[in-house]
Amino acid sequence: MKTKSKAIGEAVPRRELTLFDEMDRAFDNLMRRGWHHGWMHPFREMWPEWGRLEETLEMTPRVDVIDREEEILVRAEVPGVEKKDLDVELSGQLLTLKGERKHEETEEKGTYYRSEIARGSFTRSIRLPEGVELEQAKADFKDGVLEIHLPKTEKTERRRIEVQ
């Protein structure tokens, strides 16, 4: 008896799963509906207002905190946010980013009319390490990326450790 099998290590394109994708997968496993019913999204159908929760999660900016020798650099992706709608606050060792996205798109062609309005606000707080000059902090915003430069009070020495 011969069986078909896929080659191990074959590249399979993947996308990031959303909260609803995870919930649908759990529901599928729980109810043993099988792959052929995967097009159904019960949580989206039962609670459509949860779509707003997913949008809120998508609005939260992704952040990198980079520890350099002389500074801490915080980079946040905030596409669709204008400079005037950004607020950066430092309170002790807590950096808080606040912003609001406002986007309106309208298209009209003959009897066809489409209007999409996307609005929402976000708040993201990041605990900073000790030894940062909060009074010397500077923020730059360009092309949807917010960069906050926080000089260190003392330069940190880096040393390589051999992995055994």
Contacts in CASP RR format, 6 or more apart in sequence:
PFRMAT RR
TARGET T0000
AUTHOR 0000-0000-0000
METHOD contacts of the structure
MODEL  1
MKTKSKAIGEAVPRRELTLFDEMDRAFDNLMRRGWHHGWMHPFREMWPEW
GRLEETLEMTPRVDVIDREEEILVRAEVPGVEKKDLDVELSGQLLTLKGE
RKHEETEEKGTYYRSEIARGSFTRSIRLPEGVELEQAKADFKDGVLEIHL
PKTEKTERRRIEVQ
17 25 0 8 1.000
18 54 0 8 1.000
18 57 0 8 1.000
19 53 0 8 1.000
19 54 0 8 1.000
19 57 0 8 1.000
20 41 0 8 1.000
20 43 0 8 1.000
20 44 0 8 1.000
20 50 0 8 1.000
20 51 0 8 1.000
20 54 0 8 1.000
23 43 0 8 1.000
24 38 0 8 1.000
24 40 0 8 1.000
24 41 0 8 1.000
24 42 0 8 1.000
24 43 0 8 1.000
24 44 0 8 1.000
27 33 0 8 1.000
27 42 0 8 1.000
27 43 0 8 1.000
28 34 0 8 1.000
28 37 0 8 1.000
28 38 0 8 1.000
33 40 0 8 1.000
43 50 0 8 1.000
44 50 0 8 1.000
44 51 0 8 1.000
55 120 0 8 1.000
56 120 0 8 1.000
56 122 0 8 1.000
59 101 0 8 1.000
59 120 0 8 1.000
59 121 0 8 1.000
59 122 0 8 1.000
60 122 0 8 1.000
60 124 0 8 1.000
61 76 0 8 1.000
61 77 0 8 1.000
61 78 0 8 1.000
61 97 0 8 1.000
61 122 0 8 1.000
61 124 0 8 1.000
61 146 0 8 1.000
62 76 0 8 1.000
62 77 0 8 1.000
63 74 0 8 1.000
63 75 0 8 1.000
63 76 0 8 1.000
63 77 0 8 1.000
63 97 0 8 1.000
63 124 0 8 1.000
63 126 0 8 1.000
64 73 0 8 1.000
64 74 0 8 1.000
64 75 0 8 1.000
64 76 0 8 1.000
65 72 0 8 1.000
65 73 0 8 1.000
65 74 0 8 1.000
65 126 0 8 1.000
65 128 0 8 1.000
66 72 0 8 1.000
66 73 0 8 1.000
66 74 0 8 1.000
66 75 0 8 1.000
67 129 0 8 1.000
67 156 0 8 1.000
69 152 0 8 1.000
69 155 0 8 1.000
69 156 0 8 1.000
69 157 0 8 1.000
69 158 0 8 1.000
70 151 0 8 1.000
70 152 0 8 1.000
70 155 0 8 1.000
71 149 0 8 1.000
71 150 0 8 1.000
71 151 0 8 1.000
71 152 0 8 1.000
72 128 0 8 1.000
72 129 0 8 1.000
72 132 0 8 1.000
72 149 0 8 1.000
72 150 0 8 1.000
72 152 0 8 1.000
73 147 0 8 1.000
73 148 0 8 1.000
73 149 0 8 1.000
73 150 0 8 1.000
74 95 0 8 1.000
74 126 0 8 1.000
74 147 0 8 1.000
74 148 0 8 1.000
74 150 0 8 1.000
75 145 0 8 1.000
75 146 0 8 1.000
75 147 0 8 1.000
75 148 0 8 1.000
76 97 0 8 1.000
76 124 0 8 1.000
76 145 0 8 1.000
76 146 0 8 1.000
76 148 0 8 1.000
77 144 0 8 1.000
77 145 0 8 1.000
78 86 0 8 1.000
78 97 0 8 1.000
78 99 0 8 1.000
78 141 0 8 1.000
78 144 0 8 1.000
78 145 0 8 1.000
78 146 0 8 1.000
79 144 0 8 1.000
80 101 0 8 1.000
80 103 0 8 1.000
80 144 0 8 1.000
81 99 0 8 1.000
81 100 0 8 1.000
81 101 0 8 1.000
81 144 0 8 1.000
82 102 0 8 1.000
83 141 0 8 1.000
85 99 0 8 1.000
85 100 0 8 1.000
85 101 0 8 1.000
85 102 0 8 1.000
86 97 0 8 1.000
86 98 0 8 1.000
86 99 0 8 1.000
86 141 0 8 1.000
86 146 0 8 1.000
87 97 0 8 1.000
87 98 0 8 1.000
87 99 0 8 1.000
88 95 0 8 1.000
88 96 0 8 1.000
88 97 0 8 1.000
88 98 0 8 1.000
88 139 0 8 1.000
88 146 0 8 1.000
88 148 0 8 1.000
89 95 0 8 1.000
89 96 0 8 1.000
89 98 0 8 1.000
90 96 0 8 1.000
90 134 0 8 1.000
90 137 0 8 1.000
92 134 0 8 1.000
93 127 0 8 1.000
93 128 0 8 1.000
93 129 0 8 1.000
93 130 0 8 1.000
93 132 0 8 1.000
94 125 0 8 1.000
94 126 0 8 1.000
94 127 0 8 1.000
94 128 0 8 1.000
95 125 0 8 1.000
95 126 0 8 1.000
95 127 0 8 1.000
95 128 0 8 1.000
95 148 0 8 1.000
95 150 0 8 1.000
96 123 0 8 1.000
96 124 0 8 1.000
96 125 0 8 1.000
96 126 0 8 1.000
97 122 0 8 1.000
97 123 0 8 1.000
97 124 0 8 1.000
97 125 0 8 1.000
97 126 0 8 1.000
97 146 0 8 1.000
98 121 0 8 1.000
98 122 0 8 1.000
98 123 0 8 1.000
99 121 0 8 1.000
99 122 0 8 1.000
99 123 0 8 1.000
100 119 0 8 1.000
100 120 0 8 1.000
100 121 0 8 1.000
100 122 0 8 1.000
101 118 0 8 1.000
101 119 0 8 1.000
101 120 0 8 1.000
101 121 0 8 1.000
101 122 0 8 1.000
102 118 0 8 1.000
102 119 0 8 1.000
102 120 0 8 1.000
103 116 0 8 1.000
103 117 0 8 1.000
103 118 0 8 1.000
103 119 0 8 1.000
104 115 0 8 1.000
104 116 0 8 1.000
104 117 0 8 1.000
104 118 0 8 1.000
105 114 0 8 1.000
105 115 0 8 1.000
105 116 0 8 1.000
105 117 0 8 1.000
106 113 0 8 1.000
106 114 0 8 1.000
106 115 0 8 1.000
106 116 0 8 1.000
107 113 0 8 1.000
107 114 0 8 1.000
107 115 0 8 1.000
108 114 0 8 1.000
128 150 0 8 1.000
131 152 0 8 1.000
131 153 0 8 1.000
131 154 0 8 1.000
132 150 0 8 1.000
132 151 0 8 1.000
132 152 0 8 1.000
132 153 0 8 1.000
133 150 0 8 1.000
133 151 0 8 1.000
133 152 0 8 1.000
133 153 0 8 1.000
134 150 0 8 1.000
136 150 0 8 1.000
136 151 0 8 1.000
137 148 0 8 1.000
137 149 0 8 1.000
137 150 0 8 1.000
137 151 0 8 1.000
138 148 0 8 1.000
138 149 0 8 1.000
139 146 0 8 1.000
139 147 0 8 1.000
139 148 0 8 1.000
139 149 0 8 1.000
140 146 0 8 1.000
140 147 0 8 1.000
140 149 0 8 1.000
141 147 0 8 1.000
END
